[in-house]
């Protein structure tokens, strides 16, 4: 490895270490309860390294939120490429997203930071719009496949599904720290799928198959998604 490549790799490792340390603290303590010294102590890097990569706590918080949002396009692409009917793709995607909110510290921190956005002096990406669009496209595909019940309008249903999904996460976070989120999501799809499907199907069988499937890694290197510390 050339010297320049080695320096670049070390800089990226430092940047990532700072991001994950900040995400862990933001998730545990919130934006206001986390200081620069907390982040540098958790990461093992100096404040100089922190300011070199992120310039301020606000920029670091924004980077965490942007990383949160950047997780989803690849995950959506992975699941829409699965050789399965569109409704099954949607169900599988929903469980992958639920696991990310439960297990990935950057995803969890990004969600908390967005709820605390009024404390952060930086513009944050808007939530949910991309999800409504993505779910709408999957339901339109289900309609073209003859899977969707005649009374279901894909875009209206997409908004309802997204509202129900993220409402479920809010409740699960409050009641059990998302530990039981897959159980709650199973209950939600048990209610929704019979009304979405054009033809009766075994909802229990599909959900059992989805829950028994090994999750797709979120990160490009195939490694474990940032296991949460708190």
C-alpha positions in Angstrom: 0.0 0.0 0.0 1.3 3.4 -1.0 1.9 6.0 1.7 -0.8 8.3 0.4 -3.3 5.4 0.4 -2.3 4.5 3.9 -2.9 8.1 5.1 -6.2 8.2 3.4 -7.3 4.9 5.0 -6.3 6.1 8.4 -8.2 9.4 7.9 -11.3 7.5 6.9 -11.0 5.2 10.0 -10.7 8.3 12.2 -13.7 9.9 10.6 -15.7 6.7 11.0 -14.6 6.3 14.6 -15.7 9.8 15.4 -19.0 9.3 13.6 -19.9 6.1 15.5 -18.7 7.5 18.8 -20.9 10.5 18.3 -23.8 8.4 17.2 -23.6 6.2 20.3 -23.6 9.3 22.6 -26.4 11.1 20.7 -28.5 8.0 21.0 -27.8 7.6 24.7 -27.9 11.2 25.8 -29.4 13.3 23.0 -27.9 16.2 21.2 -27.9 18.7 24.1 -26.5 16.1 26.5 -23.5 15.3 24.4 -20.3 17.5 24.3 -17.3 17.5 22.1 -15.2 16.3 24.9 -17.6 13.3 25.4 -17.2 12.4 21.7 -13.4 12.7 21.7 -13.2 10.7 24.9 -15.5 7.9 23.5 -13.7 7.8 20.2 -10.2 8.0 21.6 -9.3 10.9 19.3 -8.3 14.5 20.0 -10.5 17.5 19.6 -8.2 18.6 16.8 -9.0 15.4 14.9 -12.7 16.0 15.5 -12.6 19.6 14.2 -10.5 18.6 11.2 -13.1 16.1 10.0 -16.3 17.8 11.2 -15.6 21.4 12.2 -18.4 21.5 14.9 -20.8 19.4 16.8 -23.6 20.6 14.5 -21.7 19.3 11.5 -21.1 16.0 13.2 -24.8 15.6 14.1 -25.7 16.5 10.5 -23.3 13.8 9.3 -25.0 11.2 11.5 -28.4 12.1 10.1 -27.2 12.1 6.5 -25.6 8.6 7.1 -29.0 7.5 8.5 -30.8 8.6 5.4 -28.0 7.2 3.1 -28.7 3.7 4.5 -32.0 3.3 2.8 -31.5 3.5 -1.0 -29.2 0.5 -1.1 -31.4 -1.5 1.2 -34.4 -0.7 -0.9 -32.5 -1.7 -4.1 -31.4 -5.0 -2.5 -35.0 -5.9 -1.6 -36.7 -4.8 -4.8 -34.1 -7.0 -6.7 -35.2 -10.1 -4.8 -37.0 -12.6 -7.1 -40.3 -12.4 -5.2 -43.7 -10.7 -5.6 -43.7 -7.0 -4.8 -45.8 -7.4 -1.6 -43.3 -10.0 -0.3 -40.5 -7.7 -1.2 -42.2 -4.9 0.8 -42.7 -7.1 3.9 -39.1 -8.3 3.7 -37.9 -4.7 3.4 -39.9 -3.6 6.4 -38.3 -6.2 8.6 -34.8 -5.2 7.4 -35.6 -1.6 8.2 -36.9 -2.6 11.6 -33.7 -4.5 12.4 -31.7 -1.5 11.3 -33.6 0.8 13.7 -33.1 -1.8 16.5 -29.4 -2.8 15.9 -27.6 0.0 13.9 -26.4 2.7 16.2 -26.1 5.3 13.4 -29.7 4.7 12.3 -30.9 4.9 15.8 -29.0 8.1 16.5 -30.1 9.7 13.3 -33.7 9.0 14.2 -33.3 10.6 17.6 -31.4 13.6 16.2 -34.1 14.3 13.8 -36.7 14.4 16.6 -34.4 16.9 18.3 -33.9 19.0 15.1 -34.9 22.3 16.7 -31.7 22.1 18.8 -29.4 21.7 15.9 -28.4 24.7 13.9 -28.1 22.9 10.6 -30.7 22.0 8.0 -31.6 18.3 8.2 -33.1 16.2 5.3 -36.9 15.8 5.4 -38.1 12.4 6.6 -40.7 10.0 5.3 -41.2 11.5 1.8 -38.7 9.1 0.3 -40.3 6.2 2.1 -43.8 7.1 0.8 -42.5 7.2 -2.7 -40.6 3.9 -2.4 -43.5 2.1 -0.9 -45.9 3.6 -3.4 -43.7 2.2 -6.3 -43.7 -1.2 -4.7 -47.5 -1.2 -4.3 -47.8 0.0 -7.9 -45.7 -3.0 -8.9 -47.9 -5.3 -6.8 -50.9 -3.8 -8.7 -49.3 -4.5 -12.1 -48.7 -8.1 -10.9 -52.3 -8.5 -10.0 -51.4 -8.9 -6.3 -53.1 -5.8 -5.0 -56.8 -5.8 -4.0 -59.0 -3.8 -6.4 -60.0 -1.3 -3.7 -56.4 -0.4 -2.9 -55.0 2.8 -4.4 -51.2 2.4 -4.2 -50.1 6.0 -3.3 -52.8 6.4 -0.6 -52.0 3.0 0.8 -48.3 3.8 0.8 -48.9 6.8 3.0 -51.0 4.7 5.4 -48.4 1.9 5.5 -45.5 4.4 6.2 -47.5 6.1 8.9 -48.4 2.8 10.6 -44.8 1.5 10.3 -43.1 4.5 11.8 -45.9 4.9 14.4 -45.1 1.3 15.4 -41.5 2.2 15.8 -42.3 5.2 18.1 -44.4 3.0 20.3 -41.9 0.2 20.4 -39.1 2.6 21.2 -41.1 4.0 24.1 -42.3 0.7 25.5 -39.4 -1.8 24.9 -36.5 0.1 23.3 -37.4 -1.7 20.0 -36.4 -5.1 21.4 -39.8 -6.5 20.4 -40.2 -4.5 17.2 -40.2 -7.7 15.0 -43.1 -9.0 17.1 -45.0 -5.7 16.7 -44.3 -5.7 13.0 -45.6 -9.2 12.6 -48.8 -8.1 14.3 -49.1 -5.1 11.9 -48.7 -7.2 8.7 -51.1 -9.8 10.1 -53.6 -7.0 10.1 -52.6 -5.3 6.9 -51.8 -8.0 4.4 -55.3 -9.5 4.2 -56.7 -6.1 3.2 -53.9 -5.4 0.7 -53.9 -8.8 -1.1 -56.1 -9.5 -4.2 -56.1 -13.1 -3.3 -56.0 -14.9 0.0 -52.6 -16.1 1.0 -50.9 -17.6 4.1 -49.9 -14.5 6.0 -48.5 -16.5 8.9 -46.4 -18.6 6.5 -44.9 -15.6 4.7 -44.1 -13.8 8.0 -42.5 -16.9 9.5 -40.3 -17.2 6.4 -39.3 -13.5 6.5 -38.4 -13.6 10.1 -36.3 -16.8 9.7 -34.3 -15.2 6.8 -30.7 -14.0 7.6 -30.7 -10.2 7.4 -28.9 -8.5 4.5 -25.9 -6.5 5.8 -26.5 -2.8 5.7 -22.9 -1.8 5.1 -21.1 -2.2 1.8 -18.2 -4.1 3.4 -20.6 -6.9 4.5 -19.6 -6.4 8.1 -22.0 -6.3 11.1 -24.0 -3.2 11.2 -22.8 -0.9 14.0 -23.9 -2.9 17.1 -25.4 -0.5 19.5 -23.6 0.1 22.8 -26.5 1.2 24.9 
